[in-house]
Amino acid sequence: MRDQPPPTPHGPAPDLFTWEFAANPYPAYAWLREHAPVHKTKLPSGVDAWLVTRYADARQTLADNRLSKNPAHHDEPAHAKGKTGIPGERQADLMTHLLNIDPPDHTRLRRLVSKAFTPRRVAEFAPRVQELTDDLIDRFTASGSGTADLIHDFAFPLPIYAICDLLGVPREDQDDFRDWAGMMIRHGGGPRGGVARSVKKMRGYLAELIHRKREALPAEPVPGEDLISGLIRASDHGEHLTENEAAAMAFILLFAGFETTVNLIGNGTYALLTHPEQRERLQRALAEGDRGLLETGVEELLRYDGPVELATWRFATEPVVIGGQRIETGDPVLVVLAAADRDPERFADPDTLDLGRRDNQHLGYGHGIHYCLGAPLARLEGQTALATLLTRLPDLRLAADPAELRWRGGLIMRGLRTLPVGFSPPCSGQT
């Protein structure tokens, strides 16, 4: 789809939202940052929206309370037609989640669920993440073929099983969640109906699970109580959390909490395999027991080719000026995190991958009151996954021409469809 050229003397804007653009959007984003940093475009869905691409403007926009997350502020019926937001969420009565609401409701709901993502709770969850990581590596190396699709066999199931454990989805039901989540990813660039059907199935299951857990809930909290039980307990003790809000909260934690981590692991591994000097640098540090480079490295991977390309929808509640451009009431605004995080006005050598980068206040998980609630868990999963892969499979290598790899189409997320890898089959268990 050809974008509408902006009124500048610099020639037409680059093509956006093509398959070629999906493979490498960064040259187009560099053009926009320089020539049309706040740029109105027609999205593939037909909705007109503003793209914000410079770091300073992006940071301002993400924290501007004149830009609402509530789609009711959109001046067109696009949301009702399923053209914005998550497909099927309205029909499934799942609208009252953190990505669609503003204070004071946002403040109340975020306070309730934030208890699940405290540093202490995430630290307590670390052994389970390591267990899942090792188990998945054991599975895909067991055949002895020395090959795997790292997305399907590893990056995808790890965060699904982790978030299911955190929510309290019984182990025997978790493969259903994996199937529904897979449908969401597979239809990322195609018909939205498949996603909507999965959302509907997930909504029905969550309603039933909440009902079962409410009936079995003990009088007092138990150590390590799952998140759904915690949400039920809060709603039953005067926190004004409705059943719809509880279901919507569980849904968005699953929906937002798995694909970002799938892409962090997938994009991060791909970046390391295509930058061998940085990969070897990290392997040496891990072999020496130094995890400092792992921590800065994951932050750099989030900046360099992060899992979220555009922040989720915002709508102007009054005229707003961003980067010298007037945005009218009701206009949709999309902050291009991937463009902001490669802004040379903010980051030195932004197109260079440097795992030791220190000055790295990237926007990969957002900014302001909507900063990603699950970021600590995603960081834990990303660090654990990459460290374990590089340690247990030291000769991990790309098993396809990078030009042959396909990126999932879609507006918000950025991730590979597949990541074929080769390796020398290891002995089972951690080394």
QUIMO-V581238 format. One record per residue. N is the residue number from 1. SS is DSSP state (H for helix, E for strand, C for the rest). PSI is psi in radians with two decimals (none if undefined). D_LAST is the distance of its C-alpha to the last C-alpha in whole Angstrom. Layout:
n = (N N)
ss = (SS SS)
psi = (PSI PSI)
d_last = (D_LAST D_LAST)
This chain:
n = (1 2 3 4 5 6 7 8 9 10 11 12 13 14 15 16 17 18 19 20 21 22 23 24 25 26 27 28 29 30 31 32 33 34 35 36 37 38 39 40 41 42 43 44 45 46 47 48 49 50 51 52 53 54 55 56 57 58 59 60 61 62 63 64 65 66 67 68 69 70 71 72 73 74 75 76 77 78 79 80 81 82 83 84 85 86 87 88 89 90 91 92 93 94 95 96 97 98 99 100 101 102 103 104 105 106 107 108 109 110 111 112 113 114 115 116 117 118 119 120 121 122 123 124 125 126 127 128 129 130 131 132 133 134 135 136 137 138 139 140 141 142 143 144 145 146 147 148 149 150 151 152 153 154 155 156 157 158 159 160 161 162 163 164 165 166 167 168 169 170 171 172 173 174 175 176 177 178 179 180 181 182 183 184 185 186 187 188 189 190 191 192 193 194 195 196 197 198 199 200 201 202 203 204 205 206 207 208 209 210 211 212 213 214 215 216 217 218 219 220 221 222 223 224 225 226 227 228 229 230 231 232 233 234 235 236 237 238 239 240 241 242 243 244 245 246 247 248 249 250 251 252 253 254 255 256 257 258 259 260 261 262 263 264 265 266 267 268 269 270 271 272 273 274 275 276 277 278 279 280 281 282 283 284 285 286 287 288 289 290 291 292 293 294 295 296 297 298 299 300 301 302 303 304 305 306 307 308 309 310 311 312 313 314 315 316 317 318 319 320 321 322 323 324 325 326 327 328 329 330 331 332 333 334 335 336 337 338 339 340 341 342 343 344 345 346 347 348 349 350 351 352 353 354 355 356 357 358 359 360 361 362 363 364 365 366 367 368 369 370 371 372 373 374 375 376 377 378 379 380 381 382 383 384 385 386 387 388 389 390 391 392 393 394 395 396 397 398 399 400 401 402 403 404 405 406 407 408 409 410 411 412 413 414 415 416 417 418 419 420 421 422 423 424 425 426 427 428 429 430 431)
ss = (C C C C C C C C C C C C C C C C C C H H H H H C C H H H H H H H H H H C C E E E E E C C C C C E E E E E C C H H H H H H H H C C C C E E C C H H H C C C C C C C C C C C C C C C C C C C C C C C C C C C C C C C H H H H H H H H H H H H H C H H H H H H H H H H H H H H H H H H H H H H H C C C C C E E E H H H H H H H H H H H H H H H H H H C C C H H H H H H H H H H H H H H H H C C C C C C H H H H H H H H H H H H H H H H H H H H H H H H C C C C C C C C C C H H H H H H H H H H C C C C C C H H H H H H H H H H H H H H H H H H H H H H H H H H H H H H H C C H H H H H H H H H H H H C C C C H H H H H H H H H H H H H C C C E C E C C C E E E C C C E E E C C E E E C C C C E E E E E H H H H C C C C C C C C C C C C C C C C C C C C C C C C C C C H H H C C C C H H H H H H H H H H H H H H H H H H C C C C E E C C C H H H C C E C C C C C E C C E C C C E E E C C C C C C C C C)
psi = (2.26 2.26 2.72 2.19 2.42 2.80 1.23 2.82 0.26 0.26 3.09 2.66 2.69 2.78 2.34 2.68 0.38 2.98 -0.60 -0.71 -0.74 -0.63 -0.63 1.54 -0.14 -0.64 -0.70 -0.71 -0.60 -0.70 -0.80 -0.76 -0.70 -0.72 -0.49 1.19 -0.44 1.81 2.20 2.29 2.77 2.10 2.86 -0.47 -0.19 -0.11 2.35 2.32 2.75 2.34 2.20 2.12 -0.32 2.58 -0.89 -0.75 -0.70 -0.80 -0.73 -0.77 -0.73 -0.42 0.09 2.02 -0.04 -0.13 1.94 2.61 -0.19 2.05 -0.17 -0.33 -0.09 2.39 0.11 2.76 0.50 -0.67 -0.72 -0.48 0.05 0.37 -0.22 2.82 -2.88 2.22 2.29 -0.10 -0.61 -0.83 -0.53 0.10 0.83 0.52 -0.41 1.04 3.06 -0.42 -0.10 0.09 2.82 2.96 2.61 -0.25 -0.69 -0.74 -0.78 -0.84 -0.67 -0.66 -0.70 -0.79 -0.32 -0.36 -0.43 -0.23 0.45 2.70 -0.66 -0.78 -0.71 -0.72 -0.67 -0.43 -0.21 -0.77 -0.62 -0.69 -0.72 -0.71 -0.81 -0.74 -0.86 -0.68 -0.73 -0.69 -0.72 -0.73 -0.86 -0.23 -0.16 -0.47 -0.39 0.06 -0.38 0.34 2.73 2.80 1.85 -0.38 -1.01 -0.71 -0.27 -1.09 -0.57 -0.91 -0.51 -0.98 -0.46 -0.91 -0.61 -0.83 -0.57 -0.75 -0.75 -0.71 -0.52 0.44 2.17 2.55 -0.66 -0.26 -0.11 -0.48 -0.52 -0.76 -0.68 -0.72 -0.78 -0.75 -0.67 -0.66 -0.69 -0.74 -0.78 -0.54 0.30 -0.55 0.16 -2.62 2.39 -0.16 -0.65 -0.69 -0.79 -0.69 -0.70 -0.69 -0.73 -0.76 -0.72 -0.68 -0.77 -0.72 -0.78 -0.69 -0.76 -0.72 -0.73 -0.73 -0.80 -0.74 -0.62 -0.73 -0.52 0.07 2.20 2.82 -0.63 2.60 2.55 2.69 2.37 0.39 2.42 2.87 -0.69 -0.73 -0.68 -0.68 -0.70 -0.78 -0.72 -0.74 -0.49 -0.10 0.71 0.23 0.04 0.73 1.97 2.91 -0.66 -0.71 -0.71 -0.77 -0.75 -0.64 -0.80 -0.71 -0.85 -0.54 -0.67 -0.87 -0.86 -0.39 -0.21 -0.77 -0.57 -0.69 -0.62 -0.84 -0.59 -0.82 -0.80 -0.93 -0.69 -0.78 -0.75 -0.76 -0.72 -0.70 -0.42 0.06 1.28 -0.55 -0.62 -0.67 -0.78 -0.62 -0.76 -0.70 -0.70 -0.76 -0.76 -0.67 -0.51 0.03 0.28 1.92 0.01 -0.73 -0.51 -0.75 -0.86 -0.55 -0.74 -0.66 -0.68 -0.64 -0.61 -0.63 -0.78 -0.77 1.22 2.95 -0.37 1.99 -0.75 2.41 2.72 2.93 2.47 2.67 2.28 2.23 -0.14 2.91 2.33 2.46 2.12 2.15 0.61 -0.02 2.28 2.22 2.21 2.77 2.29 -0.22 2.38 2.49 2.27 2.09 2.15 1.61 -0.69 -0.59 -0.78 -0.66 0.00 0.42 2.06 -0.27 -0.29 -0.63 2.26 2.38 1.06 -0.40 0.12 2.30 2.05 1.76 -0.32 0.17 2.24 -0.82 1.49 1.06 1.17 2.94 0.36 -0.55 0.34 -2.85 2.63 -2.78 -0.30 0.28 2.41 2.07 -0.60 0.21 -0.74 -0.69 -0.73 -0.70 -0.76 -0.83 -0.73 -0.80 -0.77 -0.79 -0.85 -0.75 -0.72 -0.72 -0.87 -0.46 -0.81 -0.48 1.23 -0.40 0.45 2.34 2.70 2.32 0.54 2.72 2.22 -0.56 -0.34 -0.23 2.54 2.38 2.50 2.28 2.72 2.93 -0.71 -0.89 2.74 2.05 2.76 2.54 -0.77 2.78 1.47 2.28 2.74 2.78 2.84 2.15 2.17 3.02 2.62 2.70 2.91 2.56 none)
d_last = (49 51 51 54 55 55 59 58 59 55 56 54 51 48 47 45 43 43 40 40 40 37 35 36 38 38 41 43 42 43 46 47 45 48 51 51 48 50 50 52 51 51 48 47 48 52 51 52 50 49 46 45 43 44 41 44 46 43 42 46 46 43 44 48 49 52 49 49 46 49 50 53 54 54 57 57 56 53 50 52 52 48 48 46 43 41 43 44 44 48 48 46 47 44 45 45 42 40 41 44 46 47 48 49 47 44 44 45 42 39 40 39 36 35 34 31 29 30 27 27 27 24 22 22 21 18 16 17 17 13 13 15 13 10 13 15 12 12 16 16 14 16 19 17 20 17 19 20 22 20 23 23 20 18 20 23 22 19 22 25 23 22 26 27 25 27 30 30 31 30 27 30 31 28 28 32 31 28 31 34 31 31 35 35 32 34 37 37 39 41 44 43 44 41 39 43 42 39 40 43 40 38 41 42 39 39 42 42 39 40 43 41 39 42 44 41 41 41 43 41 38 35 31 29 32 31 33 35 37 37 39 41 42 43 45 47 47 49 47 49 46 47 46 46 44 41 41 41 38 36 36 36 33 31 33 32 29 27 28 28 24 24 26 24 20 22 24 22 19 23 24 21 21 24 24 22 23 22 18 18 19 16 13 15 15 12 11 14 13 16 16 20 20 18 20 23 22 22 25 26 25 27 30 29 29 29 29 32 35 38 38 40 44 46 50 53 55 58 58 55 55 52 51 55 55 57 55 58 57 55 54 50 48 44 42 40 37 35 39 39 35 36 40 40 43 40 37 37 36 35 34 31 28 27 24 25 28 30 33 32 34 33 34 32 32 36 38 40 41 39 36 33 33 29 28 26 24 23 22 19 19 19 17 14 14 14 11 9 11 11 7 6 10 11 14 15 19 22 24 27 30 29 33 33 30 32 32 34 37 38 39 37 33 32 29 28 29 27 24 23 20 19 15 14 13 9 9 9 7 4 0)
